[in-house]
Amino acid sequence: MRVKDENKQEAIFRATIKLVNEIGLVASSVAKIAREARVSPATIYIYYQNKEDLLVSTYLRIKREMGQAMLQNLNTDQPLRDIFRQAWFAMFDFFKSHQDYFRFVDQFSNSPFISKLETKEVEDAFGPLMALVQKGIEQKIIKNVNLNLLAVFLFYPIYTLSNARLCPNWKLDEANIDQAFSMAWDAIKL
């Protein structure tokens, strides 16, 4: 059995994102990704069962990194609104710093591959934030509606506003982000 090499795995991750962003999910074959990563196709199969597993794993890694970025330096002693505002700004900073990740997630989320995900795996990346939403419901700060509905109003505006294709004339500056957050908060608060 061959030993896994973190450097090779990182090269495969980076190559997958780069190729998907350049030529799309369908055209990004294991052979092309291997060539871009400067590894043999057989090396990819040490880490992933097939192309689908590679793409799903790449998406999940990005989602975990996004969740970590939102939670990093989060001060949970603040009022709930301030906690979510801080998470919003962290997410916009993450997208600004990782445009390649954003483009990959955008393509993957709008493809049939999204149905291959275990919902729990994605939820785990944002579990602490959703626990805060639940806490807000219990404290009667946030509306007591389905968590998926709350997530749509609280988190999906970030994805939409970060997408230059969908919002080409919207600037990612503090005033606009703050205004958008206020609108999202107003939608979920009691």
C-alpha positions as MATLAB code, in Angstrom:
seq = 'MRVKDENKQEAIFRATIKLVNEIGLVASSVAKIAREARVSPATIYIYYQNKEDLLVSTYLRIKREMGQAMLQNLNTDQPLRDIFRQAWFAMFDFFKSHQDYFRFVDQFSNSPFISKLETKEVEDAFGPLMALVQKGIEQKIIKNVNLNLLAVFLFYPIYTLSNARLCPNWKLDEANIDQAFSMAWDAIKL';
ca = [
       0.000    0.000    0.000;
       1.367    3.419   -0.977;
       1.840    6.088    1.667;
      -0.214    9.264    1.408;
       1.766   12.453    0.881;
       0.206   15.707    2.151;
       2.050   17.760   -0.480;
       0.636   15.633   -3.283;
      -2.832   15.779   -1.780;
      -2.594   19.574   -1.566;
      -1.386   19.745   -5.183;
      -4.384   17.633   -6.248;
      -6.752   19.920   -4.312;
      -5.286   23.050   -5.931;
      -5.244   21.486   -9.406;
      -8.881   20.404   -9.069;
     -10.002   23.925   -8.194;
      -7.894   25.493  -10.936;
      -9.086   23.171  -13.691;
     -12.749   23.223  -12.692;
     -12.622   27.021  -12.708;
     -10.894   27.092  -16.095;
     -12.652   24.322  -18.042;
     -15.636   23.238  -15.920;
     -16.656   20.199  -13.903;
     -17.386   17.916  -16.834;
     -14.187   18.601  -18.770;
     -11.977   18.244  -15.683;
     -10.913   14.624  -15.911;
      -8.760   12.736  -13.416;
      -5.988   12.616  -16.041;
      -6.077   16.399  -16.574;
      -6.147   17.079  -12.843;
      -3.219   14.693  -12.330;
      -1.247   16.444  -15.085;
      -1.961   19.853  -13.529;
      -0.954   18.559  -10.073;
       2.157   16.915  -11.544;
       1.243   13.499  -10.206;
       0.226   10.304  -11.950;
      -3.494    9.510  -12.271;
      -2.827    6.449  -10.091;
      -1.752    8.800   -7.290;
      -5.170   10.450   -7.293;
      -6.756    7.040   -6.718;
      -4.721    6.663   -3.517;
      -6.767    9.526   -2.073;
     -10.071    9.330   -3.957;
     -12.225    6.523   -5.334;
     -13.054    8.360   -8.557;
     -13.622   11.804  -10.049;
     -16.928   12.225   -8.229;
     -15.274   11.496   -4.875;
     -12.499   13.984   -5.715;
     -14.971   16.749   -6.591;
     -17.196   16.090   -3.570;
     -14.174   15.963   -1.254;
     -12.853   19.229   -2.679;
     -16.224   20.901   -2.139;
     -16.444   19.615    1.443;
     -12.943   20.807    2.250;
     -13.815   24.278    0.993;
     -17.028   24.265    3.030;
     -15.093   23.236    6.163;
     -12.596   26.056    5.562;
     -15.490   28.476    5.077;
     -17.054   27.350    8.354;
     -13.726   27.748   10.143;
     -13.298   31.235    8.688;
     -16.726   32.275    9.956;
     -15.970   30.929   13.423;
     -12.412   32.210   13.700;
     -12.079   34.922   16.350;
     -15.827   34.793   16.980;
     -16.631   36.367   20.334;
     -19.662   34.453   21.604;
     -19.950   36.755   24.646;
     -21.362   39.491   22.408;
     -25.047   39.954   21.640;
     -26.262   37.421   19.058;
     -26.723   40.048   16.343;
     -23.095   41.144   16.731;
     -21.884   37.537   16.582;
     -23.643   36.968   13.256;
     -22.471   40.329   11.911;
     -18.891   39.337   12.735;
     -19.418   35.966   10.986;
     -20.790   37.791    7.932;
     -17.728   40.010    7.642;
     -15.459   36.983    8.097;
     -17.250   35.190    5.270;
     -16.948   38.147    2.901;
     -13.246   38.392    3.759;
     -12.900   34.670    3.050;
     -14.550   35.004   -0.367;
     -12.481   38.068   -1.204;
      -9.302   36.159   -0.333;
     -10.387   32.926   -2.015;
     -12.116   33.851   -5.256;
     -11.015   30.516   -6.718;
     -12.812   28.643   -3.922;
     -15.920   30.716   -4.490;
     -15.989   29.964   -8.221;
     -15.542   26.238   -7.552;
     -18.361   26.202   -4.962;
     -20.606   28.154   -7.317;
     -20.104   25.628  -10.126;
     -20.405   22.605   -7.861;
     -23.536   23.926   -6.102;
     -25.270   24.354   -9.435;
     -24.379   20.920  -10.788;
     -25.781   17.402  -10.386;
     -22.794   16.624   -8.130;
     -24.489   18.540   -5.318;
     -26.936   15.628   -4.937;
     -24.001   13.323   -4.086;
     -23.391   15.099   -0.787;
     -24.411   13.859    2.592;
     -26.298   16.807    4.092;
     -24.785   16.124    7.499;
     -21.246   16.622    6.161;
     -22.073   20.148    5.017;
     -24.068   20.918    8.163;
     -21.113   19.862   10.336;
     -19.013   22.646    8.820;
     -21.519   25.221   10.052;
     -22.766   23.369   13.136;
     -21.628   25.944   15.705;
     -23.324   28.765   13.798;
     -26.529   26.793   13.492;
     -26.314   26.078   17.238;
     -26.217   29.849   17.757;
     -29.289   30.197   15.554;
     -31.025   27.579   17.694;
     -29.952   29.466   20.841;
     -31.458   32.637   19.336;
     -34.732   30.801   18.751;
     -34.787   29.533   22.338;
     -34.053   33.033   23.660;
     -36.840   34.408   21.458;
     -34.437   36.642   19.533;
     -34.806   34.767   16.238;
     -38.029   33.589   14.596;
     -39.008   30.023   15.395;
     -39.186   28.682   11.851;
     -37.436   25.867   10.004;
     -33.641   26.153   10.305;
     -33.242   25.774    6.533;
     -35.446   28.809    6.005;
     -33.429   30.821    8.511;
     -30.176   29.746    6.832;
     -31.484   30.967    3.464;
     -32.149   34.453    4.805;
     -29.076   34.641    7.019;
     -26.313   33.016    4.949;
     -27.325   32.779    1.283;
     -27.228   36.534    0.736;
     -23.475   36.259    1.316;
     -23.139   33.845   -1.615;
     -25.327   35.929   -3.882;
     -23.664   39.246   -3.101;
     -20.171   37.736   -3.423;
     -20.983   36.472   -6.910;
     -19.799   39.107   -9.382;
     -21.788   37.359  -12.108;
     -25.055   37.834  -10.174;
     -24.245   41.219   -8.609;
     -21.753   42.851  -10.984;
     -22.225   46.407   -9.689;
     -22.205   45.622   -5.981;
     -19.060   46.589   -4.073;
     -17.783   44.388   -1.266;
     -17.147   47.299    1.082;
     -17.975   47.664    4.744;
     -20.993   49.938    4.273;
     -22.653   47.627    1.727;
     -21.910   44.491    3.733;
     -23.263   46.131    6.883;
     -26.436   47.233    5.094;
     -26.969   43.767    3.618;
     -26.397   42.153    7.012;
     -28.951   44.477    8.629;
     -31.519   43.445    6.036;
     -30.767   39.743    6.577;
     -30.946   40.160   10.351;
     -34.257   42.001   10.060;
     -35.619   39.062    8.095;
     -34.880   36.516   10.847;
     -35.206   38.439   14.111;
     -38.377   38.524   16.157;
];
